[in-house]
Amino acid sequence: MAMTPEAAVKKQIRKILEAEGVYYAMPMGTGYGNSGVPDFLCCVAGKFVAIEAKAGKGRTTALQDANIERIGKAKGTALIINEQNIDTLRALLQSVRFMQGEI
């Protein structure tokens, strides 16, 4: 079975997070959980980082936007990552580590 474009982006994100030694969890979107939660919830040098994976011109839903806004208001960082901006994730991880004094 072929991998969907979004699944391919998630695979790239996991590879980067694992290579960087980042703790992450991928909450499952079910009727019993919080809908609209980003695909990856991470801890980077003590900083909360959430990542929503999209492919191509995929857009976030209103519920995803609301969660991303709430994360920002709570002083966390939320990113929307697709195949065109995957390098943004690497840069952010390095920046967070630098700002937290890890590198």
Secondary structure, 3 states (H helix, E strand, C coil): CCCCHHHHHHHHHHHHHHHCCCEEECCCCCCCCCCCCCCEEEEECCEEEEEEECCCCCCCCHHHHHHHHHHHHCCCEEEEECCCCHHHHHHHHHHHHHHCCCC
